[in-house]
Amino acid sequence: MGILYDDDVVIIRQSEKEGDPSVITVNCPDKTGLGCDLCRIILFFGLSIVRGDVSTDGKWCYLVFWVAGKSTTRWGLLKKRLVEACPSCSSASGLSYYRAESQPPRPPDVFLLTLSCHDRKGLLHDVTSVLCELELTIKKVKVSTTPDGSVIDLFFITDTRELLHTNKRKEDTCDHLKAVMGNTMLSCEIEMVGPEITACSAECSFLPAAITENILPLEIPDELPSSLTSTSVSVNMDNSLSPGHTLVQIVCQDHKGLLYDIMRTLKDYNIQISYGRFSTNRGRACDIDLFLTQTDGKKIVDPSKQKALSSRLEMELVRPLRVATVSRGPDTELLVANPVELSGKGRPLVFHDITLSLKMLHTCIFSVLIHLLNKLR
C-alpha cells in the first residue's frame, strides 16, 4: 500500500448545498474500539451522524460518515483530532504494519480553574461553552453561589492541546472567558494541581449507593414514560446469515450520539465490527446492521454472551442518560448519570447540553457537583 500520509487518512468533503450532509472518510489500520473513538470526536464537535458505513479485514479499515451540524464547525481541527485517533502505520516492503506503543499514554495533567464573578442567568452555560470551544475537558465542577449574588466556580480541567501549563494558554483562556462574561468576571486563575489533589478528587467523588441504585438504576425499569419504552428498541442477533460473523440488527429511534452509544458498548465488550451500516429516515427511525466477531475472530455463539450484549445495547439505546429529579425542601436537585467507557472517557458535551437546557428554561443554577459513577461503566 505504500506510505499513507495524514491527508489520506482522513478526508472531509463539506456539503455544497444547505441541508446536505458533509462526508467524512477514514482509511487507516484497524483496532478494536476505533469506531467508538471516532464517533466520540465527531459528537464532541457538535455533529450528528445521519448515515455510516464501516468495513474492515481485521488489519485495515475503511469508514464513511455522513454528518450534519453547525456552519461554524472547525473542519481543520476536526480532521486533526480524527487523524490523532487513528493507529499509526509505516511502510516496509510495501506492507503496512502497526507501530506498537512502548508504554501506555501518560494521564493528562489536571488544572484547577478558579473563576469568581457576579451571578446572572445562563452564566454557567456560557463558561462551559468557552471551555468546550477551547478543547478544555471538564473533569469535575463545584459551583457555589453566595446570598449577595457572587459566584465561585471551581473547574478541574484537562487540556486536549496539552498547552495549559504555558502562560500564553492560560492568558488566552481567561481572555476568552472575559470576552463572554464582560464586567461580571472578577478574577480568573489557573494552576496545575498535584497528584494528591487529583487522587482525592477521584476517591471522594462517588455518589451514595442509594442514589446510584434506587434513583439511577442500571436496569430498564418495568414502567417508563410512554414516549420512552423498551419496545421502541429492537435488537436481534442471527448466526445463520454469515459463516464467520454474528449479525446484529437494531431498529430504534434516533437520538443525539446514537452511533457513539452503540460503538461504546461494543468497545467495552471487546467486540470487533467487520462490516456495518447505519442509516436514518425522515421519521428519525434508525436501521443498523452490524457483522461482529469476538476478539478470537469467532462468532458470538454463547447464549449468555448474546443475552448480555443484547440487554446492554437495549439499555443504552432506551436510556443513554439516566435522569432524575429529587425534591430538597424549597429546591429541586437534578441528577444526570452519564455512562463512562472502560477507558474512563465519558460521553462528550453532557454538562454543556444540561446547562444549555436549563438556560433555555430560564432555570437558575446555584450549586453543581460532578461525580464519577463507576457503576455506570
C-alpha positions as CSV (number, residue, x, y, z in Angstrom):
1,M,0.0,0.0,0.0
2,G,3.0,2.3,0.5
3,I,3.2,5.3,2.8
4,L,-0.1,6.7,3.9
5,Y,0.0,10.4,4.7
6,D,-2.3,12.3,7.1
7,D,-4.1,13.9,4.3
8,D,-5.1,10.5,3.0
9,V,-6.0,9.0,6.4
10,V,-9.0,11.4,6.9
11,I,-10.7,13.2,4.0
12,I,-13.6,15.6,4.7
13,R,-15.9,16.8,1.9
14,Q,-18.0,19.6,3.1
15,S,-21.6,19.9,1.8
16,E,-22.0,22.2,-1.1
17,K,-25.7,22.8,-0.6
18,E,-27.5,23.8,2.6
19,G,-29.3,20.8,4.1
20,D,-27.0,18.2,2.6
21,P,-24.6,16.3,4.9
22,S,-20.9,16.6,4.8
23,V,-18.9,13.4,4.3
24,I,-16.0,12.2,6.4
25,T,-13.9,9.3,5.1
26,V,-11.3,7.5,7.3
27,N,-8.9,5.0,5.9
28,C,-6.3,3.6,8.4
29,P,-5.1,0.5,10.3
30,D,-7.8,-1.1,12.4
31,K,-8.1,-1.5,16.2
32,T,-10.9,-2.6,18.4
33,G,-12.9,0.5,19.6
34,L,-11.7,2.7,16.7
35,G,-15.3,3.4,15.6
36,C,-16.2,4.5,19.2
37,D,-13.2,6.8,19.4
38,L,-14.1,8.5,16.0
39,C,-17.8,8.8,16.8
40,R,-16.9,10.4,20.2
41,I,-14.8,13.1,18.4
42,I,-17.5,13.7,15.9
43,L,-20.0,14.1,18.7
44,F,-17.7,16.4,20.6
45,F,-17.6,18.8,17.6
46,G,-21.4,19.0,17.7
47,L,-22.1,17.0,14.6
48,S,-24.8,14.4,14.1
49,I,-24.1,11.2,12.1
50,V,-27.1,10.6,9.8
51,R,-25.5,7.7,7.9
52,G,-22.5,5.5,8.2
53,D,-20.6,2.6,6.6
54,V,-17.8,0.6,8.2
55,S,-15.8,-2.3,6.8
56,T,-12.5,-4.0,7.8
57,D,-10.5,-7.1,7.2
58,G,-9.2,-7.0,10.8
59,K,-6.0,-5.2,9.8
60,W,-7.2,-2.2,7.8
61,C,-10.5,-0.4,7.9
62,Y,-12.5,2.0,5.8
63,L,-15.2,4.2,7.4
64,V,-17.5,6.7,5.9
65,F,-19.7,9.1,8.0
66,W,-22.3,11.4,6.6
67,V,-22.7,14.2,9.2
68,A,-24.9,17.2,9.7
69,G,-24.2,20.1,12.1
70,K,-23.2,23.7,12.6
71,S,-21.9,26.1,10.0
72,T,-19.3,27.1,12.5
73,T,-17.7,23.7,12.6
74,R,-13.9,23.9,12.6
75,W,-13.2,21.3,10.0
76,G,-9.5,21.6,10.0
77,L,-9.3,20.9,13.8
78,L,-11.8,18.1,13.5
79,K,-9.6,16.4,10.8
80,K,-6.6,16.8,13.1
81,R,-8.3,15.2,16.0
82,L,-9.6,12.3,13.9
83,V,-6.1,11.6,12.5
84,E,-4.7,11.6,16.0
85,A,-7.3,8.9,17.0
86,C,-6.2,6.6,14.1
87,P,-3.5,4.0,14.8
88,S,-0.1,4.9,13.4
89,C,1.3,2.9,10.4
90,S,4.5,2.8,8.4
91,S,5.6,1.1,5.2
92,A,8.1,-1.7,4.9
93,S,8.5,-3.6,1.6
94,G,5.1,-2.2,0.5
95,L,3.3,-3.7,3.6
96,S,1.7,-1.6,6.3
97,Y,2.1,-2.6,9.9
98,Y,1.2,-1.4,13.4
99,R,3.7,0.7,15.3
100,A,3.4,-0.7,18.8
101,E,3.4,1.8,21.7
102,S,6.3,1.2,24.1
103,Q,4.1,2.1,27.1
104,P,0.6,3.3,27.9
105,P,-0.1,7.0,27.4
106,R,0.6,9.3,30.4
107,P,-2.6,10.6,32.1
108,P,-3.2,14.2,31.2
109,D,-2.3,16.9,33.7
110,V,-5.2,18.3,35.7
111,F,-5.6,22.0,36.2
112,L,-7.8,24.0,38.6
113,L,-9.7,26.9,37.1
114,T,-11.0,29.2,39.8
115,L,-13.5,31.7,38.5
116,S,-15.0,34.5,40.6
117,C,-17.8,36.6,39.2
118,H,-21.3,38.2,39.7
119,D,-24.1,35.8,39.0
120,R,-26.5,36.1,36.1
121,K,-28.8,33.7,34.2
122,G,-27.0,31.4,31.8
123,L,-23.6,32.1,33.2
124,L,-22.6,28.5,33.8
125,H,-23.5,27.5,30.2
126,D,-21.6,30.5,28.7
127,V,-18.5,29.5,30.7
128,T,-18.9,25.8,29.7
129,S,-19.3,26.8,26.0
130,V,-16.0,28.7,26.1
131,L,-14.1,25.8,27.7
132,C,-15.5,23.4,25.1
133,E,-14.6,25.7,22.3
134,L,-11.0,25.8,23.7
135,E,-10.9,22.0,23.9
136,L,-10.7,22.1,27.7
137,T,-12.3,19.0,29.2
138,I,-14.2,19.4,32.4
139,K,-13.4,16.5,34.8
140,K,-15.1,17.9,37.9
141,V,-17.0,21.1,38.8
142,K,-18.0,22.8,42.1
143,V,-20.2,25.9,41.8
144,S,-21.2,27.9,44.8
145,T,-23.5,31.0,44.8
146,T,-23.5,33.3,47.8
147,P,-26.5,35.3,49.1
148,D,-25.1,38.5,47.7
149,G,-25.1,37.2,44.1
150,S,-21.4,36.3,43.9
151,V,-20.3,33.1,42.3
152,I,-17.1,31.0,42.8
153,D,-16.7,28.3,40.2
154,L,-14.1,25.6,40.6
155,F,-13.4,23.6,37.4
156,F,-11.0,20.7,37.3
157,I,-10.0,20.6,33.7
158,T,-7.6,18.9,31.2
159,D,-6.3,20.3,28.0
160,T,-6.6,18.4,24.8
161,R,-3.9,20.5,23.3
162,E,-1.6,19.9,26.3
163,L,-0.6,23.6,26.5
164,L,-2.3,24.8,29.6
165,H,0.9,24.8,31.6
166,T,2.1,27.7,29.4
167,N,1.3,31.3,30.4
168,K,0.1,32.1,26.9
169,R,-2.6,29.3,27.0
170,K,-3.7,30.4,30.5
171,E,-4.0,34.0,29.4
172,D,-5.8,33.1,26.3
173,T,-8.3,31.1,28.3
174,C,-9.0,33.9,30.7
175,D,-9.3,36.4,27.8
176,H,-11.9,34.2,26.1
177,L,-13.9,34.0,29.4
178,K,-13.6,37.7,29.9
179,A,-14.9,38.4,26.4
180,V,-18.0,36.3,27.2
181,M,-18.6,37.4,30.8
182,G,-17.7,41.1,30.5
183,N,-17.6,43.1,33.7
184,T,-19.3,40.3,35.6
185,M,-16.0,38.5,35.9
186,L,-14.0,39.4,39.0
187,S,-11.0,37.1,38.7
188,C,-9.7,34.1,36.8
189,E,-6.9,31.9,38.0
190,I,-5.5,28.7,36.5
191,E,-3.0,26.4,38.3
192,M,-1.8,22.8,37.9
193,V,-3.0,20.6,40.8
194,G,-0.8,17.9,42.3
195,P,-1.4,14.2,42.1
196,E,-2.6,14.1,45.7
197,I,-5.4,16.5,44.9
198,T,-6.3,14.6,41.8
199,A,-6.4,11.3,43.7
200,C,-8.5,12.8,46.4
201,S,-10.9,14.2,43.9
202,A,-11.3,10.8,42.3
203,E,-11.7,9.0,45.6
204,C,-14.1,11.4,47.1
205,S,-16.4,11.9,44.1
206,F,-18.7,8.8,44.3
207,L,-22.4,9.3,44.9
208,P,-24.1,7.3,47.7
209,A,-25.3,3.8,46.7
210,A,-28.8,4.8,47.5
211,I,-28.7,7.3,44.6
212,T,-26.9,5.0,42.1
213,E,-29.1,2.0,42.8
214,N,-32.5,3.5,43.6
215,I,-32.7,6.8,41.8
216,L,-30.5,5.9,38.8
217,P,-31.0,2.2,38.2
218,L,-28.8,0.3,35.8
219,E,-31.6,-2.0,34.6
220,I,-34.6,-1.0,32.5
221,P,-37.5,-0.2,34.9
222,D,-40.8,-2.0,34.5
223,E,-42.5,1.3,33.9
224,L,-41.2,4.1,31.6
225,P,-42.9,7.1,30.1
226,S,-45.0,6.3,27.1
227,S,-42.5,8.1,24.8
228,L,-39.6,6.0,26.1
229,T,-40.2,2.3,26.2
230,S,-38.1,-0.8,25.6
231,T,-40.5,-1.7,22.7
232,S,-39.1,1.3,20.8
233,V,-35.8,-0.6,20.5
234,S,-35.3,-3.9,18.7
235,V,-32.0,-5.8,19.0
236,N,-31.8,-9.1,17.1
237,M,-28.9,-11.5,16.7
238,D,-28.5,-14.1,14.0
239,N,-25.7,-16.6,13.3
240,S,-27.3,-18.2,10.3
241,L,-26.8,-15.5,7.7
242,S,-22.9,-15.4,7.7
243,P,-20.4,-18.2,8.0
244,G,-18.0,-16.2,10.1
245,H,-19.9,-13.4,11.7
246,T,-22.8,-12.7,14.1
247,L,-25.3,-10.3,12.5
248,V,-26.8,-7.8,14.9
249,Q,-29.8,-5.9,13.6
250,I,-31.0,-2.8,15.6
251,V,-34.1,-0.7,14.9
252,C,-34.7,2.3,17.1
253,Q,-35.5,6.0,17.2
254,D,-32.6,8.4,16.6
255,H,-31.1,10.4,19.4
256,K,-28.0,12.5,19.8
257,G,-24.9,10.3,19.9
258,L,-26.8,7.1,19.0
259,L,-24.0,5.6,17.0
260,Y,-21.5,6.5,19.7
261,D,-23.6,4.7,22.3
262,I,-23.6,1.5,20.1
263,M,-19.9,1.8,19.4
264,R,-19.1,2.5,23.1
265,T,-21.0,-0.6,24.2
266,L,-19.2,-2.9,21.6
267,K,-15.8,-1.4,22.6
268,D,-16.4,-2.2,26.3
269,Y,-17.3,-5.8,25.3
270,N,-14.2,-6.1,23.0
271,I,-16.4,-6.8,20.0
272,Q,-14.9,-6.2,16.6
273,I,-17.1,-4.8,13.7
274,S,-16.2,-6.4,10.4
275,Y,-18.9,-4.6,8.5
276,G,-21.6,-2.2,9.5
277,R,-24.2,0.1,8.0
278,F,-26.2,2.8,9.8
279,S,-29.0,5.0,8.3
280,T,-31.8,7.2,9.4
281,N,-35.1,8.1,7.6
282,R,-37.3,11.1,7.6
283,G,-39.2,9.9,10.6
284,R,-35.9,9.7,12.6
285,A,-36.1,5.9,12.7
286,C,-32.7,4.2,12.5
287,D,-31.7,0.9,11.0
288,I,-28.4,-0.6,11.9
289,D,-26.8,-3.8,10.6
290,L,-23.6,-5.0,12.2
291,F,-21.5,-8.1,11.4
292,L,-19.5,-8.8,14.5
293,T,-16.8,-11.1,15.8
294,Q,-15.2,-11.6,19.2
295,T,-11.5,-10.9,19.9
296,D,-10.7,-14.5,18.9
297,G,-12.3,-13.8,15.4
298,K,-15.2,-16.2,16.1
299,K,-19.0,-15.6,16.2
300,I,-20.9,-14.9,19.4
301,V,-22.5,-18.3,20.0
302,D,-22.7,-18.4,23.8
303,P,-26.4,-17.7,24.6
304,S,-25.3,-15.9,27.9
305,K,-23.0,-13.6,26.0
306,Q,-25.6,-12.9,23.4
307,K,-28.2,-12.0,26.1
308,A,-25.7,-9.8,28.0
309,L,-24.7,-7.9,24.9
310,S,-28.3,-7.6,23.6
311,S,-29.6,-6.4,27.0
312,R,-26.8,-3.8,27.3
313,L,-27.4,-2.4,23.9
314,E,-31.1,-2.1,24.6
315,M,-30.4,-0.4,27.9
316,E,-28.0,2.1,26.3
317,L,-30.4,2.9,23.5
318,V,-33.5,3.3,25.7
319,R,-31.8,5.4,28.3
320,P,-28.4,6.8,27.0
321,L,-28.5,9.1,30.0
322,R,-30.1,8.4,33.4
323,V,-32.1,11.5,34.6
324,A,-33.9,12.0,37.8
325,T,-35.2,14.9,39.9
326,V,-35.2,15.0,43.7
327,S,-37.0,17.5,46.0
328,R,-34.7,19.0,48.5
329,G,-37.1,21.2,50.5
330,P,-37.5,24.5,48.6
331,D,-35.0,23.4,45.9
332,T,-35.0,20.8,43.2
333,E,-32.0,18.6,42.6
334,L,-31.4,17.4,39.0
335,L,-29.4,14.2,38.8
336,V,-27.9,13.1,35.4
337,A,-25.8,10.0,35.1
338,N,-23.5,9.6,32.1
339,P,-22.2,6.1,31.3
340,V,-18.4,6.0,31.1
341,E,-16.2,3.9,28.8
342,L,-13.9,1.4,30.5
343,S,-11.1,3.6,29.3
344,G,-12.5,6.3,31.6
345,K,-13.9,8.6,28.9
346,G,-17.4,9.9,29.4
347,R,-20.0,11.0,26.9
348,P,-18.9,14.4,25.4
349,L,-20.8,17.6,25.9
350,V,-23.2,16.2,28.6
351,F,-22.6,19.1,31.0
352,H,-22.7,21.6,28.1
353,D,-26.1,20.3,27.0
354,I,-27.5,20.2,30.5
355,T,-26.6,23.8,31.2
356,L,-27.9,24.8,27.8
357,S,-31.3,23.2,28.5
358,L,-31.6,24.9,31.9
359,K,-30.6,28.2,30.3
360,M,-33.4,27.8,27.7
361,L,-35.8,27.0,30.5
362,H,-34.7,30.1,32.4
363,T,-33.8,27.9,35.4
364,C,-31.2,29.2,37.8
365,I,-28.3,27.0,38.9
366,F,-26.8,27.8,42.3
367,S,-24.8,24.7,43.1
368,V,-23.2,22.0,40.9
369,L,-21.2,18.8,41.6
370,I,-19.8,16.4,39.1
371,H,-19.1,12.9,40.4
372,L,-17.6,9.7,39.0
373,L,-20.0,6.8,38.8
374,N,-18.1,3.6,38.3
375,K,-21.3,1.6,38.5
376,L,-22.4,3.1,35.2
377,R,-19.4,1.8,33.3
